[in-house]
């Protein structure tokens, strides 16, 4: 078990040894540790070794020159110059918020970035401005479209945060695949099997092996099979890929540069790096702020009153589990898998950083 402060210090110091400015290291640490605190370890410290390796291999630029390459009153296209995804994403979401302050809504499409952690972190940035926030990204091509055994899309998450009044905000944060890659990695590190319906082997057969991706297998879209609606998950992932990449000029689908060592770089280059898409909408652009929040409270309260199908099982609003975990884990140390701990220790030793 490790304190948040200790892990925060390790992240900043290791990244600093690799040339990342302190502020950008802190931004990266904020997102990784927010994932841990919200009980989303699949996007927390388990990603840190990947970022270190990519910087060491010159795949991530530690000091990117992030720039706007196209702009209108309500839209922006940003080139992340291969920077850390968290750094590019925070700057881009802030740009969307600034656009929304003036135009009512703001939309930012991003190219030439990298993995940015939990999508919900960025959509929630809009809440303190009385705005609804949207964030999405494409990712490593590890998901097979319905009826295919080829890996063509990423897990392509989308997050939407909407402010309320007396009630906590609505926060939807979800992948469009049946399972996140990080969750498979955790299962693999723990030596556990997974249920059928999450992945398929290289020939398209159902598998219960979380490490099947290393051998050419693929993650299934949300819905798992056509009979259970995988075509809907496929469509959602495809739409996010288009918003994240085609709008910005990033690599789309199978052309997203991989951030895991078992994925070979695409033979053909199409676009620049990983793509993201962010949106911010002033709620007073639609109705008076207080009226909107009252209506959101009524919506949330209505759904909370839904009769549970299982006795003593509470009906949840999107965002409830993560918010409750954030409160519960606020002062608790963070638990790391033994193998992950050893990886981080080796990284610290290599870069002359004390592991506490």
Residue, then its C-alpha position, 0 to 999 in steps of 0.5 A: x500500500x502506498x500513499x497518494x503523496x508518495x506515488x505523486x512524487x515518484x511520477x513527477x520525479x521519474x518524468x522529470x528525469x526524462x525531461x518532462x517539466x514539473x507542471x506537466x508531470x503534476x498534470x499526469x500524476x493528477x489524472x493517474x491518481x484520480x483514476x486510482x481514487x475513483x476505483x478505476x485502476x485499469x487507467x491508473x498506475x498500471x499505465x505509468x510504465x507504458x508512458x515511461x517506456x514511450x518517452x524512453x523510446x522517443x514515442x512521447x515528446x517530453x516537451x511538446x510544442x502544443x499548437x492550434x492549427x485551425x480555429x473558428x469562434x466555436x471550434x479548434x483543432x490542436x496538434x499535440x506534438x506527440x506530448x503526454x496525453x494528459x497534458x494535451x487533453x487538459x490544454x484542449x479541454x480548457x480551450x473548449x471551455x474558453x470557446x464555450x464562454x464566448x460562443x455558448x459551446x466549444x469543440x476541440x478536435x486533437x491530433x498527434x497526442x497519446x493515451x490520456x487516461x480516464x476520459x471522465x477527468x476532462x469532461x468533469x473539468x466543465x462542471x465548475x464552469x456550469x457547463x456540460x463536458x464531453x470527452x472521447x478518444x481513439x486508442x490502440x487498435x485492439x477491438x474487432x468489428x462485429x463479424x471480424x477477426x481483425x483488430x481495427x478499433x480502440x476501446x474508444x471511451x466517451x465521457x459526459x458530465x452534466x451539472x445538477x443543483x442539489x444532486x451530484x452531477x451526472x457523469x457517464x464514463x465508459x468504453x465502447x468495448x466489452x472490457x477495457x484493455x487495462x482491466x485485461x492487463x490487471x487480470x493477466x497480472x493476477x493470473x486470473x481467467x475472464x468470462x467468455x464474451x470479452x475477447x476472442x482469439x486470433x481466429x475469432x473464437x471465444x476465449x477466457x484468457x486475458x492475455x490473448x491480445x499478445x497472441x493476436x486476439x482481439x477485444x469484442x465491441x460492447x455487446x460481445x456478439x451480434x445477438x447481444x448487440x455488438x453492432x451497436x458497440x461497434x457503431x459507437x466506437x466507429x463514431x468516436x474514431x471519426x470525431x477523434x481522428x477524421x475531424x482532426x487529422x489523427x490516425x484513425x482505426x488501425x492507423x493509431x500508433x500503438x502504445x503497447x509493445x505487442x502491437x506492431x506499428x501500422x505498415x501504412x501511415x494515415x494521420x498523425x498520432x492518437x486523436x481526441x475530441x472535447x466539447x463544452x456547453x454552457x447550460x445557460x445557453x439552453x435555459x436559465x442556469x437555475x432552471x436547468x439545475x432544477x430540472x437535472x435534480x428532478x431527472x436524477x431524483x426520478x431515476x433514483x426512485x426506480x424500483x430495484x429488480x433485486x432486493x436491497x440493490x440500489x438503482x444508480x445514477x451514472x457517476x455514483x460508484x466513482x464518486x462514492x469511491x473518491x470519497x471512500x478512498x480520499x485518505x486511504x493508501x493505494x494498493x498496487x499489484x506485486x508485479x506492477x510494484x516491481x516494474x515501478x521499482x525498476x523504473x525508479x532504480x534506472x532513473x535514480x529516484x527513491x521508491x518509498 
